[in-house]
Amino acid sequence: MIRMQDLSVALMLLSPGPVMALQGAHRSEGNGDEVDCVPRVYIKTMNDRILKPEQQDAKNKRRPCTIPSLCT
């Protein structure tokens, strides 16, 4: 049997993720040149619940972008 306190903590820790945004992403019509003129920045996260660090690295290799260092 689950304790009410455990249930309350679990519900507080639940948060929505960007799954729908990732599944619904698409490019508009065109040759794609307009996309390449926008500077790309990617913030790599170590505790991402959707993409592992290896997947994030692979994503950056496919479409390179600047990865800022946020460590001080």
C-alpha positions in Angstrom: 0.0 0.0 0.0 1.4 3.4 -0.9 1.7 6.0 1.8 -0.1 9.3 1.2 3.2 11.2 1.9 5.0 9.2 -0.8 2.2 9.9 -3.2 2.3 13.7 -2.4 6.0 13.8 -3.0 5.7 11.9 -6.3 3.0 14.2 -7.6 5.2 17.3 -6.7 8.1 15.9 -8.6 6.1 15.2 -11.8 6.5 17.9 -14.4 5.6 18.0 -18.0 8.3 17.5 -20.6 8.7 18.8 -24.2 7.7 15.5 -25.7 4.9 16.9 -27.9 7.2 19.7 -29.1 9.8 17.1 -30.1 7.3 14.9 -31.8 5.5 17.7 -33.6 8.6 19.6 -34.9 8.8 20.0 -38.6 10.4 22.2 -41.2 8.5 24.6 -43.4 8.6 24.4 -47.2 11.7 25.8 -48.8 15.3 24.9 -49.5 16.4 25.3 -45.9 19.0 28.0 -46.5 17.1 30.4 -44.2 17.6 28.0 -41.3 21.4 28.1 -41.6 21.6 31.9 -41.3 20.3 31.8 -37.7 23.0 31.3 -35.1 22.4 28.0 -33.3 23.1 27.5 -29.6 22.6 24.3 -27.7 22.7 24.0 -23.9 23.9 20.5 -23.0 22.3 19.2 -19.9 23.6 16.4 -17.7 20.3 15.4 -16.0 18.0 15.5 -19.1 15.2 13.0 -18.7 14.6 12.7 -22.5 18.0 12.9 -24.2 21.1 11.2 -22.8 24.4 13.2 -23.0 25.5 10.8 -25.8 22.3 11.6 -27.8 22.9 15.3 -27.3 26.4 15.0 -28.6 25.1 13.1 -31.7 22.5 15.8 -32.3 25.3 18.4 -32.2 27.4 16.4 -34.7 24.5 16.3 -37.2 23.9 20.1 -37.0 26.8 21.7 -35.3 26.2 24.7 -33.1 27.8 26.7 -30.3 27.7 25.0 -26.8 28.4 27.6 -24.2 30.2 26.7 -21.0 28.0 27.5 -18.0 30.4 26.1 -15.4 32.2 28.7 -13.3 
